[in-house]
Amino acid sequence: MDHENGYGVEVTGLSPAVTEKDLIDFFSFSGAIEYIDIVRSGEQACTAYVMFKDPYSQETAVFRIESLGSLILTSRGNHIGAASLHNSLGTASRGV
């Protein structure tokens, strides 16, 4: 998948237990999601690329994560890890 083009965010340090549904549940408040790519690095952590359909949704996701300080994901009542925004991608990217 092409993570260099489009309107997306890269989220690092996620628990390997994170699912696409967990990310959809969190990021759907930011706007329409085009696709999610989860790259797993063994059993320690993983990185997710969440690609949005427009720059407004990307900016909303960046602001939301920045306002929370970090991204805390829970699944079915279980804490599955915390992550921070590594950087944003695409033409609407902000320096973070």
DANOR-V721090 format. One record per residue. N is the residue number from 0. OMEGA is omega as a letter, one per 20 degrees, with the letter a starting at -180 (NA if undefined). BURIAL is # if it has 16 or more other ideal C-beta (glycine too) atoms within 10 Angstrom, else .. D_LAST is the distance of its C-alpha to the last C-alpha in whole Angstrom. Layout:
BEGIN
n omega burial d_last
N OMEGA BURIAL D_LAST
N OMEGA BURIAL D_LAST
END
This chain:
BEGIN
n omega burial d_last
0 a . 23
1 a . 21
2 a # 17
3 a . 16
4 r . 18
5 a # 17
6 a # 15
7 r # 13
8 r # 11
9 a # 11
10 a # 12
11 r # 13
12 r # 16
13 r # 18
14 r # 21
15 r . 24
16 a . 26
17 r # 23
18 r . 25
19 r . 24
20 r . 25
21 a # 23
22 r # 20
23 r . 22
24 a . 23
25 a # 20
26 a # 18
27 r . 21
28 a . 20
29 a # 18
30 a # 20
31 r . 22
32 r # 21
33 r . 22
34 r . 22
35 r # 20
36 r # 21
37 r # 21
38 a . 21
39 r . 23
40 a . 23
41 a . 27
42 a . 27
43 a . 24
44 r . 21
45 r # 20
46 r # 17
47 r # 17
48 a # 16
49 a # 16
50 a # 17
51 a # 18
52 a . 21
53 a . 19
54 r . 16
55 r . 16
56 r # 16
57 r # 13
58 r # 12
59 r # 14
60 r # 12
61 r # 9
62 a . 10
63 r # 13
64 r # 11
65 a . 9
66 r . 12
67 a . 14
68 r . 12
69 a . 13
70 r # 14
71 a . 18
72 r # 20
73 a . 24
74 r . 27
75 r . 30
76 a . 30
77 r . 29
78 a . 26
79 r # 24
80 r # 21
81 r . 17
82 r # 14
83 r . 11
84 r # 8
85 r . 7
86 r . 6
87 a # 7
88 r # 11
89 a # 13
90 a . 14
91 a # 12
92 r # 9
93 r . 6
94 r . 4
95 NA . 0
END
